[in-house]
Amino acid sequence: MGKGFFVTGTDTEIGKTRCSLALIACLQHAGFRVAAMKPVASGCKQTATGRYNEDALLLQQEADVSLAYSQVNPYPFTLPIAPHIAAALEGVKIQPAVIKTAFDSMAALADRVVVEGIGGWAVPINGQHTMADVAVLLDLPIVLVVGLRLGCLNHALLTADAILHAGLPLVGWIANGIGPRQLLQEKENIQTLCERLPAPLLGVIPHLLEPIPEKIAAFLDREQCVTAANKRHK
């Protein structure tokens, strides 16, 4: 079992990055030296010095281990669309083995690595593989980010089943507020997931106008996060 977390979500645009940043902050507070990566990213900006994804840059900035951007984000794509389509339009095939090589190099320098997926658990990355296959290859414990909106119960339970079916441990989940409007009966929805998801709730993060990692981390249970980071660690 790898050292760190693979952070997935119930959908795209539900706060995986800010939850990943909060997890990094929690691990750093516990004394771990942390590296981070977002292997595949779409919606990247082309600049004079290269192509960059805002979320990947935030992860690179927050991590302790200094790495080249190409290691943090091996596959950056311009169009904000599904990665396998973006890759095909650019004549690129996303190779899980390339991601594994980048991961192994940073894992050798860090106590823990936080890897943020793209989209949801089963999003395709090429004609044969999904992000779930990448998570299996990296052999990391999974943290599930649940975007608090209508439909999240079904999305969360289906995703949890798929994670367990893949043979990976779901070591925790985060309830994340994704907009200024609170989900109706939010507490009841969270309680339902607490009763049905086979993993502890690591925290409930409200919608924040300034998602500063340390401030977000304050909404997480640091002890639970460290326990999750150590679970099945070899």
N, C-alpha and C positions, 0 to 999 in steps of 0.2 A: 504493500500500500504506500502510495506517494505521500510526501510531506506537504501539507497545506490544504487548500480548498479549491474545488471547482465550483464557481458560482453560476448557477443557472436561474432561469425565471419562468414564470407562468406565461410570459408573452414578451414581445419587444416593447421598449419604452415603458418599463415598469420599475426602473430604478436599480438595475443590477450594478451600475457603476458606483453610485453613491453608497450602496451597501457593501460593495467590494472595498471601497476606500475606508469605510467604517471598520470592517473586519481587519484591514491592514493596521489601522490605528490601535485596535484592541490587542492584536498580536505584538505590536511594537511596545505597547504599555506593559505587556507581560515579559518583555525582555528578548523577544525573538527578533532576529535579523530577517527582514521580509523582502522578497522579490515579488514582482507582479507582471502579468502579461494579459493581453487581449489578442489572442492569436489571429483572429479574423475580424475585420471591421469594414463596414461600408459607410458611405457618406463622408469620406475623407476629403480634406482640402488639399489642393495642389498648391505648393509654394515654390519659391525659387530654390529652396534647399531640399525639396522632396515632398512626399505625400504624407499627411498626418491626420490622425483621428483624435478628436478632442478628448474622448474618454480614455484612450490609450495614453495620451500625454499626461492626463491626471494620474493614472496609475504609475507611470514612469516617475513622475515627480514625487509621489507619496512614498514610494518604496525606498528601502535603505540601500539596496544593491544597485549600483550605477551600471546601467546597461545601454547599449546602442538601441535606438528606436526600432531597428530591424529585428532585434531579438524580442522586444516587447510586443511588437505587432508585425509578424512576418508577412501577413496578407492584408494590405490596405487597399480598399477599392473606392472609387470616386462616387458612383451612383448609390443613393440610399435605398437599396433594394436587397432582396434575398441574396446571400453571398454566392450561391452557385450560379445564379443568373449574372450577377456582377462580374464574377470571375470569367464566365464563358464569353461575355461581351468584350473582355480585355484579352482573351486568348490565354487565360491562365487556368491551370487545374490545381486546386488546393490539395496539398499532399499532407495527410496526417503525420507522416514520418518527419517532414520538415518541422512541423510544430513540436513534435516530440524531441527532436534534436535541440531546438531552442530552449525548451523546458528543461531538459537535462543539464544544459550548460548553466542555467541560472540556479537550478536546484543545488548544484555543487557549490554555489557561493552563498546560499541562504539557509536559514533554519526552516523557513516555511515559504511556500510560493502560493500566491493567490491568483488563480486563473479565472478570468471572466469570459463566459461564453458569449455568443452573438445570438440574438433572438431568443427563441425558446429551446427546450431540450432536444427536439427532433428536427430542427431546421437543417435542410440539406446543405452540404458544402461542396459536393461534386456529384457525379452521376451514381456513385456507389455509397458514399458515406454521409453521415450527419454529425452534428456537434456531439451527439451522444457517443459516437464512435471515438471521437477525440478524447472525451472524458474517460472512456474505458481504457484507451491507450495510455493516458497519463496516470491512470489508476489512483485517482484522488477521491477523498471523501467529498460528498456533495452538500452544498448549502443552497436551499431553494428560496428565491425571493418571490413573494406573493404580492402582486400588485392589488391593492385594496379597491376593487371595483366590482360592479355587478358581473357575475359569472366566475369570480375567483375561486369559489368552492370547487366547482367542476374542474377548472383548469389545474388547481393545485393537487387535487386527488388523482387526476389522470397522470399528471407529471410525476408525482411520487411513485405511483405504480410502475411507470416506465423506468424510473431510476432503479428501483429495486429489482425489476425484471432484468435489467442490464448487469446486475450483480454487484452494484456499488452501494456503499452505505450512505443513506441520507442522514447526516449528522446534526442537522438543524435547519430551521426555516425562519425567515424574517418577514413580518407583515409590514408592508411599505405603503405609506400614503402617497398617491401619485397625482394629486390635484388639490386645489384649494377647497373643493367640496368633499366633505366627509361621506364615505359610503353609508347608506342608510342601514341602521342596525349593525354598525361596524363591530361593536363588542361581541354581539351574538355570532357574527360570521367568524371572528377570530376564535371564539370559544369552540365553535363547531370544528374548526381545523385543529385546535389543540386536542380535541377528543378523537379525531380521526387520522391525523397524520402521524406516522411512526417515527417521530423525531421531536426534540424539544424546540419550543419557541425561543429564539435567541433575542428577540426584541420587537417592539412595535415602533416604527419610525413615522412620525407625522410628516405632512408636507411642509418642507422648509424652503423659504425663499433663498437662503444662503446655505447651500449644502457643504459646509466646511467639515472635513473628516472628523476632527475631534468632537465637534458638536453633534454630529450624527452618531458617533460611537457612544456618546453619553446615553443614548436610548437603547443600547445593547447591554445584555448581561455579560460582562467581561469574563466572569468565571465560567459561564456556560460556553462562551466562545473558545476559551483556552481548552476546556475539556473536549470540545468538538474537534479542535485542531490536533489534539493528542490521540483521539480515538482511532484505534487500529493502526497507529503509526508504528512502523517497523524500521 
